């Protein structure tokens, strides 16, 4: 066995898709594994014909040999190209690691059966968008769930995810629980905030804000049913109450134009910034004062990044969000330990009126909210550090390299 395990990460999005939660999480995880001694490379689709097919990102080789799927027809072509590329190139790796149990997982498992490589799948998504829910859409998605049973290990990032995998027929001894850790870093300071605001204003004039101007940051997807509409609907009255407030909507989606037109119609365009996508979101979090978590998007990277930046968090009260911020009810430390949920402003209902009220409460007492955010950061860095998560992944990689594999099973046998 090599002293440095060779791992290939297979993912739908990677750099430069910094405004996509899974891409930012994948970048964070690969760089952390590389620092921990894993030789890691990435294969991901190409979203424009002008993109290079190979590049280096933070010292990590990234391969983009096939065009990204844009329709059901192109998905079949994408799968064929990915499977072929894996059969031709993945033999030099010890483990294929797939960030999701969807089409890429099916391609990786099928390729691994022919090249003798171990596979690890990570169950992606939260709530109704979790892979185990996605499999129920049609026969094609169900097949991805079936093929996933042939993997050497499947990572579940929460107790609910682990139970759902076992209920779907996955072998319990192949389901491995690994919580997403909180990345460490220097304690955020006022000087860091000032520098971040200056840097962002230089890159995009819409992000200009004086030092004493409060900023609410929201990184939800701009879709028809996305939680971002909580802040859109609350914006006019919120800014009427706090005229110097700035609202930053970061991200993209099919409803971006309609959201922009709504904001213009409400007469608050001057107080809103919609800068689109970023390769690196660190300055956004350092520059902001409050983070709004309006739905289950962004729980792998964006919400933990808000914790790391020590931002007061206003969040919809949903089990998945509580799992990220407070852990499982049975795993919240020793008796008598403080509940980290007390340092979050929870929205008991997903309405713009409630969101506006909670945001006004935080804006009215920012110093106290920042004290709570500092306590939440310290608690999670102590109880769930990213180093523990990375070490668990590293140990799992080494374990599956020597484990008797199910790659010789047929797909039908996994059903």
C-alpha positions as CSV (number, residue, x, y, z in Angstrom):
1,X,0.0,0.0,0.0
2,X,1.3,3.5,-0.9
3,X,2.3,5.7,2.0
4,X,0.1,8.4,0.3
5,X,-3.3,7.1,-0.8
6,X,-4.2,8.1,-4.3
7,X,-7.8,9.4,-4.5
8,X,-9.8,10.7,-7.4
9,X,-12.7,13.0,-6.5
10,X,-15.6,12.9,-9.0
11,X,-18.0,15.8,-8.7
12,X,-20.5,17.8,-10.8
13,X,-19.1,21.2,-9.7
14,X,-15.7,22.3,-8.6
15,X,-13.7,25.5,-9.0
16,X,-14.6,28.1,-10.3
17,X,-18.1,27.5,-9.1
18,X,-17.6,29.1,-5.7
19,X,-21.2,30.2,-5.3
20,X,-22.4,26.6,-5.5
21,X,-22.3,25.0,-2.1
22,X,-21.2,21.6,-3.2
23,X,-18.3,23.1,-5.2
24,X,-17.1,25.2,-2.3
25,X,-17.3,22.2,0.0
26,X,-15.5,19.9,-2.5
27,X,-12.7,22.5,-2.8
28,X,-12.4,22.8,1.0
29,X,-12.3,19.0,1.5
30,X,-9.8,18.3,-1.3
31,X,-7.4,20.9,-0.1
32,X,-7.7,19.7,3.5
33,X,-7.1,16.0,2.4
34,X,-4.1,17.1,0.4
35,X,-2.6,18.8,3.5
36,X,-3.3,15.6,5.4
37,X,-1.1,13.6,3.1
38,X,-3.6,12.3,0.5
39,X,-2.6,12.5,-3.2
40,X,-5.9,13.8,-4.6
41,X,-7.1,14.8,-8.1
42,X,-10.5,15.9,-9.4
43,X,-12.5,15.1,-12.4
44,X,-15.5,17.4,-13.2
45,X,-17.4,18.5,-16.3
46,X,-16.5,21.4,-18.5
47,X,-19.2,24.1,-18.6
48,X,-17.9,26.0,-21.6
49,X,-16.0,25.0,-24.7
50,X,-13.3,27.6,-23.9
51,X,-12.5,26.0,-20.6
52,X,-9.2,24.1,-20.3
53,X,-9.5,20.4,-20.1
54,X,-6.8,20.2,-17.4
55,X,-5.5,22.8,-14.9
56,X,-4.0,23.0,-11.4
57,X,-6.0,24.5,-8.5
58,X,-4.2,25.0,-5.2
59,X,-1.8,22.3,-6.3
60,X,-4.6,19.9,-7.1
61,X,-4.8,18.5,-10.7
62,X,-8.3,19.1,-12.1
63,X,-9.5,17.2,-15.2
64,X,-12.4,18.4,-17.3
65,X,-12.5,16.0,-20.2
66,X,-16.3,16.0,-21.0
67,X,-19.0,18.6,-21.5
68,X,-21.4,19.2,-18.7
69,X,-24.9,17.7,-19.1
70,X,-27.6,20.2,-19.9
71,X,-30.5,18.0,-20.8
72,X,-31.7,14.4,-20.4
73,X,-30.2,13.6,-23.8
74,X,-26.8,15.1,-23.0
75,X,-26.8,13.3,-19.6
76,X,-26.5,10.0,-21.4
77,X,-23.6,11.3,-23.5
78,X,-22.0,12.8,-20.3
79,X,-22.3,9.4,-18.6
80,X,-20.7,7.5,-21.4
81,X,-17.8,9.9,-21.7
82,X,-17.3,9.9,-17.9
83,X,-17.4,6.1,-17.7
84,X,-15.0,5.8,-20.6
85,X,-12.6,8.3,-19.1
86,X,-12.6,6.6,-15.8
87,X,-11.9,3.2,-17.3
88,X,-8.9,4.7,-19.2
89,X,-7.5,6.8,-16.4
90,X,-8.7,5.8,-13.0
91,X,-6.5,2.7,-12.7
92,X,-3.7,4.7,-11.2
93,X,-5.8,5.6,-8.2
94,X,-6.5,3.6,-5.1
95,X,-10.0,5.0,-4.4
96,X,-12.7,6.7,-6.5
97,X,-14.5,9.2,-4.2
98,X,-17.8,10.5,-5.5
99,X,-19.5,13.5,-3.9
100,X,-23.1,12.3,-4.4
101,X,-25.0,9.1,-5.2
102,X,-26.3,10.2,-8.5
103,X,-25.2,9.8,-12.2
104,X,-21.5,10.2,-11.3
105,X,-21.7,7.5,-8.7
106,X,-23.2,5.0,-11.2
107,X,-20.4,5.8,-13.7
108,X,-17.7,5.4,-11.0
109,X,-19.0,2.1,-9.6
110,X,-19.4,0.6,-13.1
111,X,-15.9,1.7,-14.0
112,X,-14.4,0.5,-10.7
113,X,-15.7,-3.0,-11.4
114,X,-13.5,-3.2,-14.5
115,X,-10.4,-1.6,-13.2
116,X,-10.2,-3.0,-9.7
117,X,-10.5,0.2,-7.8
118,X,-12.3,0.9,-4.5
119,X,-15.2,3.3,-4.4
120,X,-16.5,5.7,-1.7
121,X,-19.7,7.6,-2.2
122,X,-20.9,10.5,-0.1
123,X,-24.7,11.0,0.3
124,X,-25.3,14.5,-0.8
125,X,-28.1,17.0,-0.1
126,X,-30.3,17.7,2.8
127,X,-34.0,17.2,3.5
128,X,-36.1,16.7,0.4
129,X,-33.1,17.2,-1.8
130,X,-31.0,14.4,-0.2
131,X,-30.0,11.6,-2.6
132,X,-32.2,9.1,-0.9
133,X,-35.2,11.4,-1.8
134,X,-33.9,12.1,-5.3
135,X,-33.9,8.3,-6.1
136,X,-37.7,8.3,-5.9
137,X,-38.2,10.6,-8.9
138,X,-38.1,8.0,-11.7
139,X,-36.5,4.8,-12.9
140,X,-33.3,6.5,-14.0
141,X,-32.7,8.1,-10.6
142,X,-33.7,4.9,-8.8
143,X,-31.0,3.0,-10.8
144,X,-28.3,5.4,-9.3
145,X,-29.5,4.4,-5.9
146,X,-29.3,0.7,-6.8
147,X,-25.8,0.9,-8.3
148,X,-24.6,2.8,-5.2
149,X,-25.2,-0.3,-3.1
150,X,-22.1,-1.8,-4.8
151,X,-19.7,0.9,-3.4
152,X,-17.2,-0.2,-0.8
153,X,-18.3,2.5,1.6
154,X,-21.0,5.2,1.7
155,X,-20.6,8.3,3.8
156,X,-23.6,9.6,5.8
157,X,-23.2,13.2,7.2
158,X,-26.0,12.9,9.7
159,X,-28.0,10.3,11.7
160,X,-31.1,10.9,9.5
161,X,-29.0,10.3,6.4
162,X,-27.6,7.1,7.8
163,X,-31.0,5.8,8.7
164,X,-32.4,6.7,5.2
165,X,-29.6,4.8,3.5
166,X,-30.1,1.6,5.6
167,X,-33.9,1.9,4.9
168,X,-33.1,2.1,1.2
169,X,-31.3,-1.3,1.4
170,X,-27.7,-0.2,1.9
171,X,-25.7,-2.6,4.1
172,X,-25.3,-1.1,7.5
173,X,-21.6,-2.1,7.8
174,X,-20.8,-0.1,4.6
175,X,-22.6,3.1,5.8
176,X,-20.0,5.3,7.6
177,X,-21.0,8.3,9.6
178,X,-18.7,11.3,9.1
179,X,-20.0,14.7,10.3
180,X,-18.9,17.8,8.3
181,X,-16.4,19.7,10.6
182,X,-16.0,23.4,11.0
183,X,-12.8,24.8,9.5
184,X,-10.6,26.7,11.9
185,X,-8.8,29.9,11.2
186,X,-7.8,33.3,12.8
187,X,-10.4,35.0,15.0
188,X,-12.2,37.6,12.8
189,X,-11.4,41.1,13.7
190,X,-12.6,44.6,12.8
191,X,-9.5,45.2,10.7
192,X,-10.2,42.0,8.7
193,X,-13.8,43.3,8.1
194,X,-12.6,46.7,6.9
195,X,-10.0,45.1,4.5
196,X,-12.6,42.7,3.2
197,X,-15.1,45.5,2.4
198,X,-12.4,47.5,0.7
199,X,-11.4,44.5,-1.4
200,X,-15.0,43.7,-2.4
201,X,-15.8,47.4,-3.3
202,X,-12.7,47.5,-5.5
203,X,-13.9,44.3,-7.4
204,X,-17.6,45.4,-7.6
205,X,-18.9,48.8,-6.8
206,X,-22.3,47.4,-5.8
207,X,-20.6,45.9,-2.7
208,X,-19.3,49.2,-1.4
209,X,-20.3,49.8,2.2
210,X,-18.9,52.1,4.9
211,X,-17.5,50.5,8.1
212,X,-20.5,51.3,10.2
213,X,-23.1,50.1,7.7
214,X,-24.8,46.8,8.6
215,X,-24.9,44.1,6.0
216,X,-27.1,41.0,5.8
217,X,-25.7,38.2,3.7
218,X,-27.9,35.5,2.0
219,X,-26.4,32.8,-0.2
220,X,-29.6,30.9,-1.2
221,X,-30.3,29.6,-4.7
222,X,-32.4,31.9,-6.9
223,X,-35.2,29.5,-7.8
224,X,-38.9,29.7,-7.7
225,X,-39.4,28.0,-4.4
226,X,-36.1,29.0,-2.8
227,X,-35.9,30.5,0.6
228,X,-34.3,33.6,-0.7
229,X,-37.8,35.0,-1.3
230,X,-38.1,35.4,2.5
231,X,-35.5,38.2,2.3
232,X,-36.8,39.5,-1.0
233,X,-40.3,39.9,0.4
234,X,-39.0,41.4,3.6
235,X,-36.6,43.8,2.0
236,X,-38.8,46.9,1.5
237,X,-40.1,47.2,5.1
238,X,-36.8,46.1,6.5
239,X,-34.9,48.9,4.7
240,X,-37.7,51.3,5.7
241,X,-37.0,50.4,9.3
242,X,-33.2,50.5,8.9
243,X,-32.4,52.9,6.0
244,X,-28.6,52.4,6.1
245,X,-29.0,48.6,5.8
246,X,-27.4,46.7,2.9
247,X,-28.7,43.3,1.7
248,X,-26.4,41.1,-0.3
249,X,-28.0,38.3,-2.4
250,X,-25.1,36.1,-3.5
251,X,-25.6,33.3,-6.0
252,X,-27.4,32.5,-9.3
253,X,-30.5,30.7,-10.5
254,X,-33.3,30.9,-13.1
255,X,-35.2,33.5,-11.1
256,X,-32.4,35.9,-10.7
257,X,-33.9,38.4,-13.2
258,X,-37.4,38.3,-11.7
259,X,-35.9,38.9,-8.2
260,X,-34.0,41.8,-9.6
261,X,-37.1,43.3,-11.2
262,X,-39.0,42.8,-7.9
263,X,-36.4,44.7,-6.0
264,X,-36.4,47.5,-8.5
265,X,-40.2,47.7,-8.3
266,X,-40.0,48.0,-4.5
267,X,-37.7,50.9,-4.8
268,X,-34.8,49.5,-2.8
269,X,-32.3,48.8,-5.5
270,X,-29.8,51.2,-4.0
271,X,-29.7,49.1,-0.8
272,X,-29.3,45.7,-2.5
273,X,-26.4,44.0,-4.1
274,X,-26.7,40.9,-6.4
275,X,-23.1,40.3,-7.4
276,X,-23.6,36.9,-8.9
277,X,-20.9,34.2,-8.4
278,X,-17.6,34.2,-6.7
279,X,-14.6,31.9,-7.0
280,X,-13.8,32.5,-3.3
281,X,-16.4,33.7,-0.8
282,X,-14.2,34.3,2.2
283,X,-14.3,38.1,1.9
284,X,-18.1,38.1,1.7
285,X,-18.4,36.4,5.0
286,X,-15.7,38.6,6.6
287,X,-17.5,41.8,5.4
288,X,-21.0,40.9,6.5
289,X,-22.7,41.4,9.9
290,X,-25.5,38.9,9.8
291,X,-26.1,35.7,7.9
292,X,-29.6,34.6,6.9
293,X,-30.2,30.8,6.4
294,X,-33.6,30.7,4.7
295,X,-33.8,27.1,3.6
296,X,-31.8,23.8,3.3
297,X,-29.4,25.0,0.6
298,X,-25.8,25.7,1.6
299,X,-25.6,23.5,4.6
300,X,-22.3,21.8,3.6
301,X,-20.2,24.9,3.2
302,X,-22.0,28.3,3.4
303,X,-23.6,27.9,6.8
304,X,-20.4,26.5,8.4
305,X,-18.5,29.4,6.8
306,X,-20.9,31.8,8.5
307,X,-20.1,30.1,11.8
308,X,-16.4,30.3,11.1
309,X,-16.7,34.1,10.3
310,X,-18.4,34.5,13.6
311,X,-21.6,36.0,12.0
312,X,-24.9,36.1,14.0
313,X,-27.1,33.6,12.3
314,X,-30.8,33.9,11.6
315,X,-32.1,30.6,10.4
316,X,-35.3,28.8,9.5
317,X,-36.0,26.2,12.2
318,X,-35.7,22.9,10.3
319,X,-34.2,19.6,11.6
320,X,-31.4,19.6,9.0
321,X,-30.3,23.1,9.9
322,X,-30.4,22.3,13.6
323,X,-28.2,19.2,12.9
324,X,-25.5,21.4,11.3
325,X,-25.6,24.1,14.0
326,X,-26.3,22.1,17.2
327,X,-25.7,18.4,16.4
328,X,-28.1,15.5,17.0
329,X,-30.2,15.8,20.2
330,X,-28.5,12.8,21.7
331,X,-25.0,14.1,20.9
332,X,-25.0,17.6,22.3
333,X,-22.3,17.0,24.9
334,X,-22.5,16.2,28.6
335,X,-25.4,16.9,30.8
336,X,-25.5,20.5,31.9
337,X,-23.5,21.7,28.8
338,X,-25.1,24.8,27.1
339,X,-27.3,24.2,24.1
340,X,-25.6,25.9,21.1
341,X,-29.1,26.5,19.6
342,X,-29.5,29.4,22.1
343,X,-27.0,31.4,20.1
344,X,-29.0,31.2,16.9
345,X,-32.0,33.4,16.0
346,X,-34.5,30.8,14.9
347,X,-37.4,31.5,12.6
348,X,-40.4,29.6,13.9
349,X,-42.1,30.0,10.5
350,X,-40.9,30.6,7.0
351,X,-42.7,33.9,6.4
352,X,-41.2,37.3,5.4
353,X,-42.9,38.9,8.5
354,X,-41.2,36.6,10.9
355,X,-37.9,37.0,9.0
356,X,-38.2,40.8,9.1
357,X,-38.9,40.8,12.9
358,X,-36.0,38.5,13.7
359,X,-33.5,40.5,11.6
360,X,-34.7,43.7,13.2
361,X,-34.2,42.1,16.6
362,X,-30.6,41.2,15.8
363,X,-29.9,44.6,14.1
364,X,-31.2,46.3,17.3
365,X,-28.7,44.5,19.5
366,X,-25.8,43.6,17.3
367,X,-23.2,43.6,20.1
368,X,-25.0,40.9,22.0
369,X,-25.7,38.9,18.9
370,X,-22.0,39.0,18.1
371,X,-21.2,37.6,21.6
372,X,-23.6,34.7,20.9
373,X,-21.9,34.1,17.5
374,X,-18.5,34.0,19.1
375,X,-19.8,31.4,21.6
376,X,-21.3,29.3,18.8
377,X,-18.0,29.4,16.9
378,X,-15.9,28.3,19.9
379,X,-18.4,25.5,20.7
380,X,-18.4,24.0,17.2
381,X,-14.6,24.4,16.7
382,X,-14.2,22.4,19.9
383,X,-16.9,19.8,19.4
384,X,-16.7,19.3,15.6
385,X,-13.4,20.5,14.2
386,X,-12.7,20.0,10.5
387,X,-9.5,18.2,11.4
388,X,-11.6,15.3,12.9
389,X,-13.7,15.1,9.7
390,X,-10.6,15.0,7.5
391,X,-8.9,12.4,9.6
392,X,-12.0,10.2,9.4
393,X,-12.1,10.5,5.6
394,X,-8.3,9.7,5.5
395,X,-8.8,6.6,7.7
396,X,-11.8,5.5,5.6
397,X,-9.8,5.7,2.4
398,X,-7.0,3.5,3.8
399,X,-9.6,1.1,5.1
400,X,-11.4,0.5,1.8
401,X,-8.1,0.0,0.0
402,X,-7.7,-3.3,1.8
403,X,-11.3,-4.3,2.4
404,X,-12.8,-7.2,0.5
405,X,-15.0,-5.5,-2.1
406,X,-18.4,-6.0,-3.5
407,X,-17.2,-5.0,-7.0
408,X,-17.7,-8.5,-8.2
409,X,-21.4,-8.3,-7.6
410,X,-23.8,-7.7,-10.4
411,X,-26.0,-4.6,-10.3
412,X,-29.0,-6.9,-10.1
413,X,-27.5,-8.4,-6.9
414,X,-27.6,-5.0,-5.2
415,X,-31.3,-4.6,-5.7
